[in-house]
């Protein structure tokens, strides 16, 4: 139920505001607006104060909306409204009306992201655990206990990173866009600062699936403490107890919980678990234990399991911004997300990025439900992401989109003559075909993801 409510609210807010942007600027420019529709298809509900006022309707298919202006082709048009018709308004006014929808989405994203900054949240401190094998962090030489302080894409301008999610987001965005990324790190107390370059250029363009997400993972530091022991599990049979701190495994000192978990997973010999020799600290005493994991199959891979939970809660920090800083954060993040969207589109067009990154309505509905369940800040961030996508995509110079109409007006401004209605109709057919193909690709990607899971 929460998924349905969250996606319906998202559609109503994002599409409604987009169309309201067109509507509000059109009214300000003196255009007569006959209908404001949220959705397509059969009308479900309607409101209209008088025959001269704009008719507001909700339609059955909630995957878009439209604003209908007065036009000479209307059978009931009033000749007195000729000057109030959209096509008879000055060029700059028409361009402003068309651009208002995408701009409204981008401004909404600024507001939503600013709200997440003002509300704030408790997030894990950006102290890293041992990087898993094969990750970009491991190849770059990041170590357990490193505190990620800032990031840079050019080595000149640096952006402060306040938490582990912010560091993770910077890495994912740089990798998807195929741009360089450098972290400034130190130890947890701020000593020993150094710069670490991550190989995001080589990663750029790959599909963001389970495998690539693991390669981009930044694990947070957690002390190697046993926090739960499953009764009759392999760990319980080995004598492990809640509160035990893992000191060493097979004579090798252990720095954090991630490294311990990786060793357990890898402790497999054929179809049985490999015997491990542990040293743990218990009540101030060092205790030696012989531990043998149970072997299970996970994603067609044999891994070891001890049936214990390892890792004390990480240290948390409050990430919150003041009024001005929050607005700046919202504007900067909107700009960054817009630039990332354009880079991804460019890379997909030239074959440098996988088209499997395109998501359709099924994935969007799933993400909306997950974001709503994760809390208000996460849901607001999800809405902002979709709002940026709507704004940027609608500004693309593709017929049937707002950006396509803006290209017509650019041509008209430069040449002094409008694009013929016949040519516009032909271009719209091409644009419609492109949109259908993209929607089909997005739906096929959704189905493929559902099958894989």
PEKA-V287607 format. One record per residue. N is the residue number from 1. PHI is phi in radians with two decimals (none if undefined). OMEGA is omega in radians with two decimals (NA if undefined). NEAR is the number of other C-alpha atoms within 10 Angstrom. Layout:
# PEKA-V287607
n->N phi->PHI omega->OMEGA near->NEAR
n->N phi->PHI omega->OMEGA near->NEAR
This chain:
# PEKA-V287607
n->1 phi->none omega->-3.11 near->6
n->2 phi->-1.14 omega->3.10 near->12
n->3 phi->-1.15 omega->-3.13 near->17
n->4 phi->-1.10 omega->-3.12 near->13
n->5 phi->-1.12 omega->-3.08 near->14
n->6 phi->-1.16 omega->-3.13 near->21
n->7 phi->-1.31 omega->3.10 near->20
n->8 phi->-1.14 omega->3.10 near->15
n->9 phi->-1.12 omega->3.13 near->14
n->10 phi->-1.06 omega->-3.14 near->21
n->11 phi->-1.10 omega->-3.12 near->20
n->12 phi->-1.09 omega->-3.11 near->18
n->13 phi->-1.19 omega->-3.00 near->16
n->14 phi->-1.26 omega->3.12 near->23
n->15 phi->-1.27 omega->-3.14 near->24
n->16 phi->-1.05 omega->-3.14 near->20
n->17 phi->-1.20 omega->3.09 near->22
n->18 phi->-1.01 omega->-3.13 near->27
n->19 phi->-1.21 omega->3.11 near->23
n->20 phi->-1.15 omega->3.07 near->21
n->21 phi->-1.05 omega->3.06 near->22
n->22 phi->-1.02 omega->-3.05 near->24
n->23 phi->-1.08 omega->-3.04 near->26
n->24 phi->-1.14 omega->-3.13 near->16
n->25 phi->-1.25 omega->3.09 near->19
n->26 phi->-1.06 omega->3.12 near->25
n->27 phi->-1.11 omega->3.13 near->13
n->28 phi->-1.14 omega->3.13 near->10
n->29 phi->-1.57 omega->3.07 near->17
n->30 phi->1.48 omega->3.13 near->14
n->31 phi->-1.39 omega->3.06 near->25
n->32 phi->-1.45 omega->-3.13 near->22
n->33 phi->-1.75 omega->-3.09 near->23
n->34 phi->-1.48 omega->-3.09 near->17
n->35 phi->-2.54 omega->2.99 near->20
n->36 phi->-2.04 omega->-3.06 near->23
n->37 phi->-2.06 omega->2.98 near->24
n->38 phi->-1.78 omega->-3.07 near->27
n->39 phi->1.83 omega->3.11 near->22
n->40 phi->-2.04 omega->3.01 near->16
n->41 phi->1.46 omega->-3.08 near->13
n->42 phi->-1.04 omega->-3.14 near->11
n->43 phi->-1.33 omega->3.13 near->14
n->44 phi->-1.68 omega->3.13 near->11
n->45 phi->-2.58 omega->-3.12 near->11
n->46 phi->-2.54 omega->3.04 near->13
n->47 phi->-2.39 omega->3.09 near->13
n->48 phi->-2.78 omega->-3.11 near->12
n->49 phi->-1.15 omega->-3.12 near->9
n->50 phi->-2.66 omega->-3.13 near->8
n->51 phi->-1.02 omega->-3.13 near->8
n->52 phi->-1.52 omega->-3.13 near->10
n->53 phi->-1.55 omega->3.11 near->13
n->54 phi->-1.20 omega->3.07 near->19
n->55 phi->-1.47 omega->3.12 near->18
n->56 phi->-1.82 omega->-3.08 near->17
n->57 phi->-2.30 omega->2.95 near->20
n->58 phi->-1.98 omega->-3.09 near->20
n->59 phi->-1.85 omega->-2.92 near->19
n->60 phi->-1.28 omega->-3.06 near->14
n->61 phi->-1.79 omega->-3.00 near->14
n->62 phi->-1.48 omega->-3.10 near->15
n->63 phi->-1.97 omega->3.13 near->14
n->64 phi->2.86 omega->3.13 near->17
n->65 phi->-3.08 omega->3.13 near->21
n->66 phi->-2.83 omega->3.03 near->18
n->67 phi->-2.12 omega->-3.10 near->19
n->68 phi->-1.84 omega->3.13 near->15
n->69 phi->-1.57 omega->3.00 near->19
n->70 phi->-1.16 omega->-3.08 near->21
n->71 phi->-2.59 omega->-3.13 near->21
n->72 phi->-1.14 omega->3.14 near->13
n->73 phi->-1.32 omega->3.10 near->7
n->74 phi->-1.18 omega->-3.12 near->9
n->75 phi->-1.10 omega->-3.10 near->7
n->76 phi->-1.91 omega->-3.08 near->9
n->77 phi->-1.21 omega->-3.13 near->12
n->78 phi->-1.77 omega->-3.14 near->11
n->79 phi->-0.95 omega->3.14 near->11
n->80 phi->-1.19 omega->-3.12 near->8
n->81 phi->-1.59 omega->-3.05 near->13
n->82 phi->-0.95 omega->-3.11 near->17
n->83 phi->-1.22 omega->-3.13 near->14
n->84 phi->-1.60 omega->3.11 near->20
n->85 phi->-1.35 omega->-3.06 near->19
n->86 phi->-0.95 omega->-3.03 near->22
n->87 phi->-1.22 omega->-3.14 near->16
n->88 phi->-1.75 omega->3.10 near->13
n->89 phi->-1.45 omega->3.13 near->17
n->90 phi->-1.00 omega->-3.07 near->10
n->91 phi->-0.97 omega->-3.10 near->15
n->92 phi->-1.12 omega->3.10 near->12
n->93 phi->-1.17 omega->3.12 near->19
n->94 phi->-1.08 omega->3.12 near->22
n->95 phi->-1.11 omega->3.13 near->19
n->96 phi->-1.11 omega->-3.14 near->17
n->97 phi->-1.10 omega->-3.12 near->22
n->98 phi->-1.18 omega->-3.10 near->25
n->99 phi->-1.26 omega->-3.04 near->22
n->100 phi->-1.10 omega->-3.13 near->24
n->101 phi->-1.12 omega->3.11 near->26
n->102 phi->-1.05 omega->3.13 near->26
n->103 phi->-1.10 omega->3.09 near->23
n->104 phi->-1.06 omega->3.10 near->22
n->105 phi->-1.12 omega->-3.14 near->28
n->106 phi->-1.19 omega->3.09 near->26
n->107 phi->-1.17 omega->3.07 near->18
n->108 phi->-1.07 omega->3.12 near->23
n->109 phi->-1.06 omega->3.09 near->30
n->110 phi->-1.02 omega->-3.13 near->24
n->111 phi->-1.13 omega->-3.11 near->20
n->112 phi->-1.10 omega->3.14 near->24
n->113 phi->-1.20 omega->3.05 near->28
n->114 phi->-1.11 omega->3.11 near->29
n->115 phi->-1.10 omega->3.10 near->21
n->116 phi->-1.09 omega->3.13 near->23
n->117 phi->-1.26 omega->3.13 near->23
n->118 phi->-1.23 omega->3.13 near->21
n->119 phi->-1.16 omega->3.13 near->15
n->120 phi->1.35 omega->3.14 near->16
n->121 phi->-2.81 omega->3.03 near->16
n->122 phi->-1.55 omega->-3.09 near->12
n->123 phi->-2.28 omega->3.12 near->17
n->124 phi->-1.10 omega->3.05 near->20
n->125 phi->-1.08 omega->-3.02 near->24
n->126 phi->-1.40 omega->3.06 near->30
n->127 phi->-1.71 omega->-3.00 near->26
n->128 phi->-1.54 omega->2.93 near->25
n->129 phi->-1.55 omega->3.13 near->23
n->130 phi->-1.12 omega->3.14 near->25
n->131 phi->-1.12 omega->3.09 near->25
n->132 phi->-1.22 omega->-3.12 near->20
n->133 phi->-1.07 omega->3.09 near->12
n->134 phi->1.55 omega->3.13 near->11
n->135 phi->-1.43 omega->3.07 near->18
n->136 phi->-1.07 omega->3.13 near->23
n->137 phi->-1.11 omega->-3.13 near->24
n->138 phi->-1.18 omega->-3.13 near->18
n->139 phi->-1.19 omega->-3.14 near->14
n->140 phi->-1.39 omega->3.13 near->14
n->141 phi->1.61 omega->3.04 near->12
n->142 phi->-1.20 omega->-3.04 near->22
n->143 phi->-2.22 omega->3.05 near->18
n->144 phi->-1.06 omega->-3.14 near->22
n->145 phi->1.66 omega->3.09 near->21
n->146 phi->-1.17 omega->3.04 near->23
n->147 phi->-1.75 omega->3.12 near->28
n->148 phi->-1.43 omega->-3.01 near->29
n->149 phi->-1.78 omega->-3.06 near->23
n->150 phi->-2.78 omega->3.10 near->20
n->151 phi->-2.32 omega->3.11 near->24
n->152 phi->-2.62 omega->3.07 near->19
n->153 phi->-1.78 omega->3.14 near->16
n->154 phi->-2.29 omega->-3.13 near->11
n->155 phi->1.35 omega->-3.11 near->14
n->156 phi->-1.98 omega->3.12 near->6
n->157 phi->-1.60 omega->-3.09 near->9
n->158 phi->-2.05 omega->3.11 near->15
n->159 phi->-1.96 omega->3.14 near->13
n->160 phi->-1.14 omega->3.08 near->13
n->161 phi->-1.98 omega->-3.02 near->21
n->162 phi->-1.65 omega->-3.04 near->19
n->163 phi->-2.66 omega->3.11 near->22
n->164 phi->-1.11 omega->3.09 near->24
n->165 phi->-1.04 omega->3.10 near->16
n->166 phi->-1.17 omega->3.09 near->19
n->167 phi->-1.14 omega->3.12 near->21
n->168 phi->-1.10 omega->3.13 near->16
n->169 phi->-1.09 omega->3.12 near->14
n->170 phi->-1.09 omega->-3.13 near->20
n->171 phi->-1.19 omega->-3.12 near->26
n->172 phi->-1.11 omega->-3.12 near->20
n->173 phi->-1.11 omega->3.14 near->19
n->174 phi->-1.14 omega->-3.12 near->22
n->175 phi->-1.17 omega->3.14 near->24
n->176 phi->-1.15 omega->-3.11 near->23
n->177 phi->-1.42 omega->-3.13 near->26
n->178 phi->1.22 omega->3.12 near->23
n->179 phi->-2.03 omega->-3.10 near->18
n->180 phi->-1.18 omega->3.11 near->19
n->181 phi->-2.52 omega->3.07 near->21
n->182 phi->-2.22 omega->3.04 near->22
n->183 phi->-1.74 omega->2.90 near->25
n->184 phi->-1.72 omega->-3.07 near->21
n->185 phi->-2.22 omega->3.05 near->25
n->186 phi->-2.64 omega->2.99 near->18
n->187 phi->-1.39 omega->-3.02 near->18
n->188 phi->-1.08 omega->-3.14 near->16
n->189 phi->-1.69 omega->3.09 near->9
n->190 phi->1.59 omega->-3.12 near->12
n->191 phi->-1.63 omega->3.04 near->10
n->192 phi->1.14 omega->-3.11 near->10
n->193 phi->-1.18 omega->3.10 near->14
n->194 phi->-2.70 omega->3.10 near->11
n->195 phi->-1.84 omega->-3.11 near->15
n->196 phi->-2.19 omega->3.11 near->17
n->197 phi->-1.57 omega->3.11 near->20
n->198 phi->-1.83 omega->-3.02 near->23
n->199 phi->-1.44 omega->-3.11 near->21
n->200 phi->-1.34 omega->3.14 near->22
n->201 phi->-1.09 omega->-3.13 near->15
n->202 phi->-1.24 omega->-3.09 near->12
n->203 phi->-1.39 omega->-2.93 near->21
n->204 phi->-0.82 omega->3.02 near->22
n->205 phi->1.70 omega->-3.12 near->22
n->206 phi->-1.25 omega->3.08 near->19
n->207 phi->-1.15 omega->3.13 near->17
n->208 phi->-1.48 omega->3.12 near->17
n->209 phi->-1.97 omega->-3.08 near->11
n->210 phi->-1.05 omega->-3.10 near->8
n->211 phi->-1.16 omega->-3.11 near->9
n->212 phi->-1.22 omega->3.08 near->14
n->213 phi->-1.10 omega->3.09 near->13
n->214 phi->-1.14 omega->3.14 near->16
n->215 phi->-1.21 omega->-3.13 near->17
n->216 phi->-1.64 omega->-3.01 near->22
n->217 phi->-1.21 omega->2.94 near->17
n->218 phi->-1.90 omega->-3.12 near->27
n->219 phi->-1.56 omega->3.13 near->20
n->220 phi->-1.44 omega->-3.13 near->26
n->221 phi->-1.29 omega->3.03 near->30
n->222 phi->-2.47 omega->-3.13 near->23
n->223 phi->-1.11 omega->-3.07 near->18
n->224 phi->-1.33 omega->-3.09 near->24
n->225 phi->-2.01 omega->3.08 near->23
n->226 phi->-1.30 omega->-3.10 near->21
n->227 phi->-1.84 omega->3.09 near->16
n->228 phi->-2.76 omega->3.11 near->18
n->229 phi->-2.19 omega->3.13 near->21
n->230 phi->-1.32 omega->3.13 near->14
n->231 phi->-0.98 omega->3.11 near->11
n->232 phi->1.14 omega->3.07 near->10
n->233 phi->-1.41 omega->-3.11 near->15
n->234 phi->-1.09 omega->3.13 near->22
n->235 phi->-1.18 omega->3.12 near->24
n->236 phi->-1.12 omega->3.13 near->18
n->237 phi->-1.14 omega->3.12 near->15
n->238 phi->-1.40 omega->3.10 near->16
n->239 phi->1.73 omega->3.10 near->13
n->240 phi->-1.22 omega->-3.11 near->24
n->241 phi->-2.31 omega->3.07 near->18
n->242 phi->-1.05 omega->-3.12 near->15
n->243 phi->1.74 omega->3.09 near->18
n->244 phi->-1.09 omega->3.04 near->21
n->245 phi->-1.82 omega->-3.12 near->27
n->246 phi->-1.32 omega->3.14 near->26
n->247 phi->-1.65 omega->-3.08 near->21
n->248 phi->-2.67 omega->3.05 near->17
n->249 phi->-2.25 omega->-3.10 near->20
n->250 phi->0.91 omega->3.06 near->11
n->251 phi->1.44 omega->-3.13 near->11
n->252 phi->-1.81 omega->3.14 near->11
n->253 phi->-1.11 omega->-3.10 near->13
n->254 phi->-1.95 omega->-3.03 near->19
n->255 phi->-1.56 omega->-3.05 near->20
n->256 phi->-2.72 omega->-3.05 near->25
n->257 phi->-1.19 omega->-3.11 near->26
n->258 phi->-1.06 omega->-3.13 near->24
n->259 phi->-1.09 omega->3.13 near->18
n->260 phi->-1.13 omega->3.14 near->21
n->261 phi->-1.08 omega->3.12 near->19
n->262 phi->-1.12 omega->3.13 near->16
n->263 phi->-1.15 omega->3.11 near->15
n->264 phi->-1.11 omega->-3.14 near->23
n->265 phi->-1.05 omega->-3.06 near->18
n->266 phi->-1.49 omega->-3.07 near->16
n->267 phi->-1.40 omega->-3.11 near->21
n->268 phi->-2.24 omega->3.08 near->21
n->269 phi->-2.27 omega->-3.06 near->13
n->270 phi->1.21 omega->-3.13 near->9
n->271 phi->-1.78 omega->-3.13 near->13
n->272 phi->-2.18 omega->3.11 near->16
n->273 phi->-1.37 omega->3.12 near->24
n->274 phi->-1.42 omega->3.13 near->17
n->275 phi->-1.19 omega->-3.13 near->14
n->276 phi->-2.15 omega->3.12 near->16
n->277 phi->-1.92 omega->-3.06 near->14
n->278 phi->-1.86 omega->2.91 near->20
n->279 phi->-2.06 omega->3.14 near->21
n->280 phi->-2.20 omega->3.05 near->23
n->281 phi->-1.72 omega->-3.11 near->16
n->282 phi->-2.37 omega->3.13 near->15
n->283 phi->0.93 omega->3.09 near->10
n->284 phi->1.43 omega->-3.14 near->9
n->285 phi->-1.98 omega->3.07 near->8
n->286 phi->-1.59 omega->-3.11 near->14
n->287 phi->-2.08 omega->3.10 near->17
n->288 phi->-1.79 omega->-3.08 near->15
n->289 phi->-2.35 omega->3.00 near->15
n->290 phi->-1.78 omega->-2.99 near->16
n->291 phi->-2.14 omega->3.09 near->22
n->292 phi->-2.29 omega->-3.13 near->22
n->293 phi->-1.18 omega->2.96 near->24
n->294 phi->-1.53 omega->-3.10 near->22
n->295 phi->-1.70 omega->3.08 near->24
n->296 phi->-2.28 omega->3.08 near->16
n->297 phi->-1.78 omega->3.12 near->10
n->298 phi->-2.42 omega->-3.11 near->9
n->299 phi->0.92 omega->3.11 near->6
n->300 phi->1.09 omega->3.13 near->7
n->301 phi->-2.31 omega->3.10 near->8
n->302 phi->-1.46 omega->3.14 near->20
n->303 phi->-2.33 omega->3.11 near->23
n->304 phi->-1.59 omega->3.10 near->26
n->305 phi->-2.37 omega->3.07 near->21
n->306 phi->-1.78 omega->-3.12 near->24
n->307 phi->1.04 omega->2.99 near->17
n->308 phi->-2.33 omega->3.04 near->20
n->309 phi->-1.82 omega->-3.07 near->17
n->310 phi->-2.09 omega->3.07 near->25
n->311 phi->2.23 omega->3.05 near->21
n->312 phi->-1.26 omega->-3.13 near->17
n->313 phi->-1.02 omega->3.12 near->13
n->314 phi->-1.22 omega->3.06 near->15
n->315 phi->-1.23 omega->-3.08 near->14
n->316 phi->-1.86 omega->3.04 near->14
n->317 phi->-2.27 omega->3.08 near->15
n->318 phi->-1.55 omega->3.11 near->13
n->319 phi->-1.83 omega->-3.09 near->18
n->320 phi->-2.53 omega->-3.11 near->17
n->321 phi->-2.13 omega->3.02 near->18
n->322 phi->-1.31 omega->-3.04 near->14
n->323 phi->-1.03 omega->-3.09 near->13
n->324 phi->-1.19 omega->-3.14 near->11
n->325 phi->-1.12 omega->3.12 near->14
n->326 phi->-1.16 omega->3.08 near->22
n->327 phi->-1.12 omega->3.10 near->20
n->328 phi->-1.11 omega->3.09 near->17
n->329 phi->-1.05 omega->-3.14 near->22
n->330 phi->-1.08 omega->3.14 near->25
n->331 phi->-1.17 omega->-3.13 near->19
n->332 phi->-1.14 omega->-3.14 near->15
n->333 phi->-1.16 omega->3.09 near->19
n->334 phi->-1.10 omega->3.10 near->25
n->335 phi->-1.09 omega->-3.13 near->16
n->336 phi->-1.11 omega->-3.14 near->13
n->337 phi->-1.17 omega->3.10 near->19
n->338 phi->-1.12 omega->3.14 near->19
n->339 phi->-1.11 omega->3.11 near->15
n->340 phi->-1.10 omega->3.12 near->17
n->341 phi->-1.05 omega->3.14 near->20
n->342 phi->-1.14 omega->3.11 near->17
n->343 phi->-1.09 omega->-3.13 near->18
n->344 phi->-1.12 omega->3.11 near->23
n->345 phi->-1.09 omega->3.13 near->18
n->346 phi->-1.04 omega->-3.09 near->14
n->347 phi->-1.18 omega->3.08 near->19
n->348 phi->-1.22 omega->-3.14 near->18
n->349 phi->-1.15 omega->-3.12 near->12
n->350 phi->-1.67 omega->3.06 near->8
n->351 phi->1.43 omega->-3.14 near->11
n->352 phi->-1.60 omega->3.13 near->16
n->353 phi->-2.33 omega->-3.09 near->22
n->354 phi->-1.33 omega->3.07 near->16
n->355 phi->-1.25 omega->3.09 near->20
n->356 phi->-1.23 omega->3.07 near->18
n->357 phi->-1.29 omega->3.14 near->17
n->358 phi->-1.28 omega->3.14 near->20
n->359 phi->-1.96 omega->3.14 near->18
n->360 phi->-1.93 omega->-3.06 near->18
n->361 phi->-1.12 omega->3.14 near->14
n->362 phi->-1.16 omega->3.11 near->16
n->363 phi->-1.12 omega->3.14 near->18
n->364 phi->-1.06 omega->3.12 near->15
n->365 phi->-1.11 omega->3.12 near->18
n->366 phi->-1.10 omega->3.14 near->14
n->367 phi->-1.10 omega->3.14 near->17
n->368 phi->-1.09 omega->3.12 near->26
n->369 phi->-1.11 omega->3.12 near->19
n->370 phi->-1.10 omega->-3.13 near->17
n->371 phi->-1.15 omega->3.13 near->20
n->372 phi->-1.11 omega->3.13 near->19
n->373 phi->-1.23 omega->-3.11 near->14
n->374 phi->-1.33 omega->3.11 near->11
n->375 phi->2.20 omega->-3.05 near->10
n->376 phi->-1.09 omega->-3.09 near->14
n->377 phi->-1.09 omega->3.13 near->20
n->378 phi->-1.12 omega->-3.14 near->17
n->379 phi->-1.16 omega->3.09 near->22
n->380 phi->-1.09 omega->3.08 near->20
n->381 phi->-1.12 omega->3.08 near->19
n->382 phi->-1.11 omega->3.11 near->22
n->383 phi->-1.04 omega->3.13 near->25
n->384 phi->-1.11 omega->3.13 near->29
n->385 phi->-1.06 omega->3.14 near->21
n->386 phi->-1.19 omega->3.12 near->19
n->387 phi->-1.13 omega->3.07 near->30
n->388 phi->-1.09 omega->-3.13 near->29
n->389 phi->-1.06 omega->3.12 near->20
n->390 phi->-1.09 omega->-3.13 near->20
n->391 phi->-1.10 omega->-3.10 near->26
n->392 phi->-1.18 omega->-3.09 near->20
n->393 phi->-1.10 omega->-3.14 near->19
n->394 phi->-1.26 omega->3.09 near->22
n->395 phi->-1.58 omega->3.10 near->21
n->396 phi->-1.16 omega->-3.09 near->16
n->397 phi->-1.33 omega->-3.11 near->16
n->398 phi->-2.03 omega->3.11 near->21
n->399 phi->-0.90 omega->-3.09 near->23
n->400 phi->1.49 omega->3.05 near->19
n->401 phi->-1.75 omega->-3.14 near->18
n->402 phi->-1.04 omega->3.13 near->22
n->403 phi->-1.10 omega->3.08 near->21
n->404 phi->-1.13 omega->3.09 near->21
n->405 phi->-1.14 omega->3.11 near->22
n->406 phi->-1.12 omega->3.08 near->22
n->407 phi->-1.17 omega->3.05 near->18
n->408 phi->-1.02 omega->-3.10 near->18
n->409 phi->-1.22 omega->3.07 near->20
n->410 phi->-1.12 omega->3.09 near->17
n->411 phi->-1.06 omega->-3.14 near->14
n->412 phi->-1.11 omega->3.14 near->14
n->413 phi->-1.15 omega->-3.11 near->13
n->414 phi->-1.41 omega->-3.05 near->9
n->415 phi->-1.69 omega->-3.10 near->10
n->416 phi->1.47 omega->3.10 near->10
n->417 phi->-2.42 omega->-3.09 near->11
n->418 phi->-1.35 omega->3.02 near->14
n->419 phi->-1.19 omega->-3.08 near->16
n->420 phi->-1.10 omega->3.13 near->9
n->421 phi->-1.09 omega->3.12 near->9
n->422 phi->-1.12 omega->3.13 near->9
n->423 phi->-1.18 omega->3.10 near->10
n->424 phi->-1.04 omega->-3.14 near->16
n->425 phi->-1.09 omega->3.12 near->13
n->426 phi->-1.12 omega->3.13 near->12
n->427 phi->-1.15 omega->3.11 near->16
n->428 phi->-1.12 omega->3.09 near->17
n->429 phi->-1.11 omega->3.09 near->14
n->430 phi->-1.11 omega->3.13 near->15
n->431 phi->-1.07 omega->3.11 near->18
n->432 phi->-1.08 omega->3.12 near->16
n->433 phi->-1.09 omega->3.13 near->12
n->434 phi->-1.08 omega->-3.13 near->15
n->435 phi->-1.10 omega->3.11 near->16
n->436 phi->-1.09 omega->3.13 near->12
n->437 phi->-1.10 omega->3.13 near->12
n->438 phi->-1.14 omega->3.11 near->16
n->439 phi->-1.11 omega->3.09 near->16
n->440 phi->-1.11 omega->3.10 near->13
n->441 phi->-1.11 omega->3.13 near->17
n->442 phi->-1.09 omega->3.12 near->21
n->443 phi->-1.14 omega->3.11 near->18
n->444 phi->-1.14 omega->3.06 near->16
n->445 phi->-1.12 omega->3.09 near->20
n->446 phi->-1.04 omega->-3.13 near->20
n->447 phi->-1.10 omega->-3.14 near->15
n->448 phi->-1.10 omega->3.12 near->12
n->449 phi->-1.15 omega->3.13 near->15
n->450 phi->-1.11 omega->3.13 near->11
n->451 phi->-1.14 omega->-3.11 near->8
n->452 phi->-1.13 omega->-3.14 near->7
n->453 phi->-1.60 omega->NA near->6
